């Protein structure tokens, strides 16, 4: 009987680790579980300085999640321009922006009722 793969770290930590690997800026976790109209449990948001960094962050997140949790995103959007890449892991949605797009869309303000945690760099 094949052994069941056991996750080394949980999904949220793998996503954050992938972001940190590529020096993502202002990593913010929105806990949406207490909101009545949320489509996911968490939004994890960050930004990069260029389309290349945004793309690298997204790739790093996918790799860390695959390696540590064994999951692939259910859906991916935004890789054509890399201004805003969305990785949908069903219960967790990852938003990786270029800074000006993040400021423009203001997701943190739209979900202001969520519990917000900013990840500090070590």
Secondary structure as UniProt FT lines:
FT   HELIX           11..21
FT   TURN            22..23
FT   STRAND          25..31
FT   TURN            33..34
FT   TURN            36..37
FT   STRAND          42..48
FT   HELIX           51..69
FT   STRAND          75..77
FT   TURN            79..81
FT   STRAND          84..88
FT   STRAND          92..98
FT   HELIX           99..105
FT   HELIX           107..110
FT   TURN            111..113
FT   STRAND          115..118
//
